[in-house]
């Protein structure tokens, strides 16, 4: 019986601490949802609010590979596990290659409180930056507090700017009937 009583106090304390963390108590910036980027569209918030609570991903994040796009966005924005958010970034980057918007990755890079998740999002964006992302990656680099993430974003912005300049020069050659 003493063994049972000894385990109750730590369990109750653990639940209390978990409740305080979830509520954002003790965090000067408030709960993570309060730190989201100001530019989040109202429709994005409505999608998250409308969504039912998805099943928790397993430790490997294997269910994210088969997850619909909306589930990946929810995992990127709201999953409490940084590991799951990083895995969601991996899977979402594959979807960007298939034509999905890079906005959730930009949002994760701008507003995630975990620097490793921001770094992972920056690496995904810098791996294949679209020419239209140069200015946004540059703006994120200026506001990024982590020097490693800032360097990745700056590299991605340069690569995206070069791709945009190259695309413009090819466009000009095509307009005059030359070869790219």
Steps between C-alpha positions, in 0.01 A plus 500: 500500500787739571630436152168613352490820707856590405407486131186716532673825597740504202213409267282782632792742479570386143138560399507847660823593321366367170182704545701815570719444194200441275330812636816705445544584868849609586585579140550876460391482137180316585390172342658404166182591311543861615842515334380406152587731218267795466453435129313172542191513286161470666416208274806311627381547856149393403635178349679417824194592708268289280723198501422226741782389720706269283634175635832546674786399273716211604852568624646452151250732333425228243135601477609843373629347176146396411326795666289745302647844447277657766628253763860590417423870542337432837804299611732780385309761696370329808665169584662523844793280396786676317597164351157459342509859371839430338366182339196694379739748337672213315173362370357843420810592297424203275152642451647843411683320220159379382359854495391573858558848642819567698306725741485248790877451477555876501269527800686224686826675423364831625307401809600161642646541846746211454816610314555147367157501336571844353834370374333196345244721324776733379697205363190374318435843349866554406527157339276603211405865540249629252598818317202675656627426854819711487355807672313298763805290589708818525243658732497189719880504514501857630261418785647157592676497841685168446821559298497152342140539380576853382793374289283230342228753418752743352641224279149403390417865424813536284424177313139604446609845376744340256225267376265796455765697306574198284131446431460867401799483265361185336164669467660798321683271257177314418318827430758589234496155342844389617604184675510493880 
